[in-house]
């Protein structure tokens, strides 16, 4: 559902500087951010340049993937294509921010939240 993250998201530590935006990623998307970056059909219109906003958008998109289930690239692409035809860009951003793990080539996993 556009407008609200379905799950709280924990980004695993990385050196990209986006760790500071983890708390922001746990918040629901506000109407302004939705209007700015998603079209009326729910597809992504633009990727935010600001890392904290980008992380919010990515957390929303990533929330559509099942937690703890290994998916092949084709299955991930099917979900991501709902938002943008450039699925490689979305996968790369999701992996780079730790919202999606790549345990081995061609396999992706959305990490479960710590208990």
Contact map, one row per residue, 1 for C-alpha under 8 A:
1111110000000000000000000000000000000000000000000000000000000000000000000000000000000000000000000000000000000000000
1111100000000000000000000000100001000000010000000000000000010000000000000000000000000000000000000000000000000000000
1111100000000000000000000001111001000000000000000000000000000000000000000000000000000000000000000000000000000000000
1111110000000000000000000011110000000000000000000000000000010000000000000000000000000000000000000000000000000000000
1111111100000000000000000111100000000000000000000000000000110010000000000000000000000000000000000000000000000000000
1001111100000000000000000000000000000000000000000000000000010011000000000000000000000000000000000000000000000000000
0000111110000000000000000100000000000000000000000000000000000010000000000000000000000000000000000000000000000000000
0000111111000000000000001110000000000000000000000000000000000000000000000000000000000000000000000000000000000000100
0000001111100000000001001100000000000000000000000000000000100000000000000000000000000000000000000010000000000000100
0000000111110000000001000100000000000000000000000000000000000000000000000000000000000000000000000010000000000000100
0000000011111000001001000000000000000000000000000000000000000000000000000000000000000000000000001110000000000000000
0000000001111100001000000000000000000000000000000000000000000000000000000000000000000000000000001110000000000000000
0000000000111110001000000000000000000000000000000000000000000000000000000000000000000000000000000100000000000000000
0000000000011111111000000000000000000000000000000000000000000000000000000000000000000000000000001100000000000000000
0000000000001111110000000000000000000000000000000000000000000000000000000000000000000000000000000000000000000000000
0000000000000111111000000000000000000000000000000000000000000000000000000000000000000000000000001000000000000000000
0000000000000111111100000000000000000000000000000000000000000000000000000000000000000000000000000000000000000000000
0000000000000111111111000000000000000000000000000011001000000000000000000000000000000000000000001000000000000000000
0000000000111101111111000000000000000000000000000000000000000000000000000000000000000000000000000000000000000000000
0000000000000000111111100000000000000000000000000001000000000000000000000000000000000000000000000000000000000000000
0000000000000000011111111000000000000000000000000011001000000000000000000000000000000000000000000000000000000000000
0000000011100000011111111100000000000000000000000000001000000000000000000000000000000000000000000000000000000000000
0000000000000000000111111110000000000000000000000000000000000000000000000000000000000000000000000000000000000000000
0000000000000000000011111110000000000000000000000001001100000000000000000000000000000000000000000000000000000000000
0000000110000000000011111111000000000000000000000001001100100000000000000000000000000000000000000000000000000000000
0000101111000000000001111111000000000000000000000000000100100000000000000000000000000000000000000000000000000000000
0001100100000000000000111111100000000000000000000000000100000000000000000000000000000000000000000000000000000000000
0011100000000000000000001111110000000000000000000000000000000000000000000000000000000000000000000000000000000000000
0111100000000000000000000011111011000000000000000000000110010000000000000000000000000000000000000000000000000000000
0011000000000000000000000001111111000000000000000000000000000000000000000000000000000000000000000000000000000000000
0010000000000000000000000000111111100000000000000000000000000000000000000000000000000000000000000000000000000000000
0000000000000000000000000000011111110000000000000000000000000000000000000000000000000000000000000000000000000000000
0000000000000000000000000000111111111100000000000000100000000000000000000000000000000000000000000000000000000000000
0110000000000000000000000000111111111110000000000000000000000000000000000000000000000000000000000000000000000000000
0000000000000000000000000000001111111110000000000000000000000000000000000000000000000000000000000000000000000000000
0000000000000000000000000000000111111100000011000000000000000000000000000000000000000000000000000000000000000000000
0000000000000000000000000000000011111110000111110000000000000000000000000000000000000000000000000000000000000000000
0000000000000000000000000000000011111111111111000000000000000000000000000000000000000000000000000000000000000000000
0000000000000000000000000000000001101111111110000000000000000000000000000000000000000000000000000000000000000000000
0000000000000000000000000000000000000111111000000000000000000000000000000000000000000000000000000000000000000000000
0000000000000000000000000000000000000111111000000000000000000000000000000000000000000000000000000000000000000000000
0100000000000000000000000000000000000111111100000000000000000000000000000000000001100000000000000000000000000000000
0000000000000000000000000000000000000111111110000000000000000000000000000000000001110000000000000000000000000000000
0000000000000000000000000000000000001110011111100000000000000000000000000000000000110000000000000000000000000000000
0000000000000000000000000000000000011110001111100000000000000000000000000000000000000000000000000000000000000000000
0000000000000000000000000000000000011100000111110000000000000000000000000000000000000000000000000000000000000000000
0000000000000000000000000000000000001000000111111000010010000000000000000000000000000000000000000000000000000000000
0000000000000000000000000000000000001000000001111110110010000000000000000000000000000000000000000000000000000000000
0000000000000000000000000000000000000000000000111110110000000000000000000000000000000000000000000000000000000000000
0000000000000000000000000000000000000000000000011111110000000000000000000000000000000000000000000000000000000000000
0000000000000000010010000000000000000000000000011111111000000000000000000000000000000000000000000000000000000000000
0000000000000000010110011000000000000000000000000111111100000000000000000000000000000000000000000000000000000000000
0000000000000000000000000000000010000000000000011111111110000000000000000000000000000000000000000000000000000000000
0000000000000000000000000000000000000000000000111111111111000000000000000000000000000000000000000000000000000000000
0000000000000000010011011000000000000000000000000011111111100000000000000000000000000000000000001000000000000000000
0000000000000000000000011110100000000000000000000001111111110000000000000000000000000000000000000000000000000000000
0000000000000000000000000000100000000000000000110000111111111000000000000000000000000000000000000000000000000000000
0000000000000000000000000000000000000000000000000000011111111100000000000000000000000000010011000010000000000000000
0000100010000000000000001100000000000000000000000000001111111110000000000000000000000000000000000010000000000000000
0101110000000000000000000000100000000000000000000000000111111111000000000000000000000000000000000000000000000000000
0000000000000000000000000000000000000000000000000000000011111111100000000000000100100000000000000000000000000000000
0000000000000000000000000000000000000000000000000000000001111111100000000000000000000000000001000011000000000100000
0000111000000000000000000000000000000000000000000000000000111111110000000000000000000000000000000000000000000000000
0000010000000000000000000000000000000000000000000000000000011111110000000000001000000000000000000000000000000000000
0000000000000000000000000000000000000000000000000000000000001111111000000001001000000000000000000000000000000100000
0000000000000000000000000000000000000000000000000000000000000011111110000000000000000000000000000000000000000100000
0000000000000000000000000000000000000000000000000000000000000000111110000000000000000000000000000000000000001111000
0000000000000000000000000000000000000000000000000000000000000000011111000000000000000000000000000000000000001111000
0000000000000000000000000000000000000000000000000000000000000000011111100000000000000000000000000000000000001100000
0000000000000000000000000000000000000000000000000000000000000000000111110000000000000000000000000000000000111100000
0000000000000000000000000000000000000000000000000000000000000000000011111111000000000000000000000000000000111000000
0000000000000000000000000000000000000000000000000000000000000000000001111111000000000000000000000000000001110000000
0000000000000000000000000000000000000000000000000000000000000000000000111111100000000000000000000000000001110000000
0000000000000000000000000000000000000000000000000000000000000000000000111111110000000000000000000000000000000000000
0000000000000000000000000000000000000000000000000000000000000000000000111111111000000000000000000000000000000000000
0000000000000000000000000000000000000000000000000000000000000000100000111111111100000000000000000000000000010000000
0000000000000000000000000000000000000000000000000000000000000000000000001111111110000010000000000000000000000000000
0000000000000000000000000000000000000000000000000000000000000000000000000111111111000000000000000000000000000000000
0000000000000000000000000000000000000000000000000000000000000001100000000011111111100000000000000000000000000000000
0000000000000000000000000000000000000000000000000000000000001000000000000001111111111010011000000000000000000000000
0000000000000000000000000000000000000000000000000000000000000000000000000000111111111110000000000000000000000000000
0000000000000000000000000000000000000000011000000000000000000000000000000000011111111000000000000000000000000000000
0000000000000000000000000000000000000000011100000000000000001000000000000000001111111000000000000000000000000000000
0000000000000000000000000000000000000000001100000000000000000000000000000000000111111110010000000000000000000000000
0000000000000000000000000000000000000000000000000000000000000000000000000000000111111110000000000000000000000000000
0000000000000000000000000000000000000000000000000000000000000000000000000000000010011111110000000000000000000000000
0000000000000000000000000000000000000000000000000000000000000000000000000000100110011111111000000000000000000000000
0000000000000000000000000000000000000000000000000000000000000000000000000000000000000111111100000000000000000000000
0000000000000000000000000000000000000000000000000000000000000000000000000000000000000111111110000000000000000000000
0000000000000000000000000000000000000000000000000000000001000000000000000000000100010111111111000000000000000000000
0000000000000000000000000000000000000000000000000000000000000000000000000000000100000011111111100001000000000000000
0000000000000000000000000000000000000000000000000000000000000000000000000000000000000001111111110000000000000000000
0000000000000000000000000000000000000000000000000000000001000000000000000000000000000000111111111000000000000000000
0000000000000000000000000000000000000000000000000000000001000100000000000000000000000000011111111111000000000000000
0000000000000000000000000000000000000000000000000000000000000000000000000000000000000000001111111111110000000000000
0000000000000000000000000000000000000000000000000000000000000000000000000000000000000000000111111110000000000000000
0000000000110101010000000000000000000000000000000000001000000000000000000000000000000000000011111111000000000000000
0000000000111100000000000000000000000000000000000000000000000000000000000000000000000000000001111111100000000000000
0000000011110000000000000000000000000000000000000000000001100100000000000000000000000000000001111111100000000110000
0000000000000000000000000000000000000000000000000000000000000100000000000000000000000000001001101111110000011110000
0000000000000000000000000000000000000000000000000000000000000000000000000000000000000000000000100111111000011110000
0000000000000000000000000000000000000000000000000000000000000000000000000000000000000000000000100001111111111000000
0000000000000000000000000000000000000000000000000000000000000000000000000000000000000000000000000000111110111000000
0000000000000000000000000000000000000000000000000000000000000000000000000000000000000000000000000000011111110000000
0000000000000000000000000000000000000000000000000000000000000000000000000000000000000000000000000000011111100000000
0000000000000000000000000000000000000000000000000000000000000000000000011000000000000000000000000000010111110000000
0000000000000000000000000000000000000000000000000000000000000000000001111000000000000000000000000000011111111000000
0000000000000000000000000000000000000000000000000000000000000000000001111001000000000000000000000001111101111100000
0000000000000000000000000000000000000000000000000000000000000000001111100000000000000000000000000001111000111110000
0000000000000000000000000000000000000000000000000000000000000100111111000000000000000000000000000011100000011111000
0000000000000000000000000000000000000000000000000000000000000000001100000000000000000000000000000011100000001111100
0000000000000000000000000000000000000000000000000000000000000000001100000000000000000000000000000000000000000111110
0000000111000000000000000000000000000000000000000000000000000000000000000000000000000000000000000000000000000011111
0000000000000000000000000000000000000000000000000000000000000000000000000000000000000000000000000000000000000001111
0000000000000000000000000000000000000000000000000000000000000000000000000000000000000000000000000000000000000000111
